[in-house]
Amino acid sequence: MKTSNVLTDYIEFPGKLPVKHKILYMLLESQDKFLSWNDIGDKAGISGPGVRGNIKNLLDDGFPVETTTERGCRISGKQDILFPSRIHEHLETQVLGRKILYTLSTTSTNDDARLVANGHPGGTLLTCETQTQGKGRLGRQWESPRGGIFLSLILKPEIQPAKVPSLSLVAGYATAKTLQSLGLDALVKWPNDVLVHGRKLAGILCEISAEPDRVAHVIVGIGVNANVSKTRMPGPVRERSTSILDELGKYVDRNVLIAGLLNNFEAYYFRFLESGMQTLIPEIQEIMAYVGSPVIIHNTAFGSVETQHGILRGLDKHGRLLVLASTGEIKTYTAGDVSLRLE
Ligand code: BT5
């Protein structure tokens, strides 16, 4: 099913599955067993040529379908694929992920989410297997090989636009806590990264659409290097990144992980909406990277790059970064145009 305005081929959950996905899930569920051409056609409600056309499409999408004239088709071995219905099974949320838009490949789920935000309720999740133009902050690129998690949430919070930058930190905190529940030593690097052993494992990109005093929507994009080795990243990214697979040496169920992330995020998001950042700050600070360490800040908020050296002190009650400069002055930074690194 195509959703309005989105150019790529998203399926909507809950909703009717397109035939190609019906056949894919049939093959995955039958595990290593062959399904005859007739059985596939009967169950999917299509004729022989239709089955062949859809199997060809699945092969073009990169699924390892084995086809034989006599025995039919199968996909053998365990496949690392997202199932919206499995994400849904593990959700404990009231709002986040109650509606899921899923596609195999797209340019950027954040861009797609922005396109469809007006036509979908707050909490809608967009996710995919790979992105061809994954985005980071400040025009940077997000490497999005298969096996990673790429998701965007459409949020419609009734808050002042000035409070929105804090959401990036809330999402980063939820991501770090979710990774900690897998046994990883995950830390939040202000404002939008999650580090494990000093390397980046996840990143957050929040994009806002607002009028002066009203938020229309916020797109919270989260990328997690899950079942993908950093050896598949280009050189400069490889050196500074890591993944769940690299850290734990095993694959995780990305469906369960996405659901767990949404469950955590919703709990923190609701607390943020009800009581602001203050209540979350002490716990975020507990798992914040670089506190007490010398850091360098690059601030591009005023057009040119302003560089500041200092000691990272932590966060103020709004989630802004506090840095002690050598002059003894405490400098305050708001997420958005600021990059932070260890000196
Ligand atoms: C981020 O930007 O960390 C935000 C990443 C957000 C990605 C999600 S995926 C779903 C949604 N759709 C999108 O198009 N985006 C969001 P930033 O702090 O600017 O970090 C970007 C920098 O991280 C790059 O310049 C690289 O140095 C590095 N990098 C790129 N890909 C990486 C990866 N997969 N893992 C670790 N580091 C990466």
Residues whose N, C-alpha, C, O or C-beta is under 5 A from the ligand:
A	BS01	BT5	S108 T109 N110 Q133 G134 K135 G136 R137 R140 Q141 W142 E143 I149 F150 L151 N192 K200 G203 I204 L205 G221 I222 G223 V237 S241
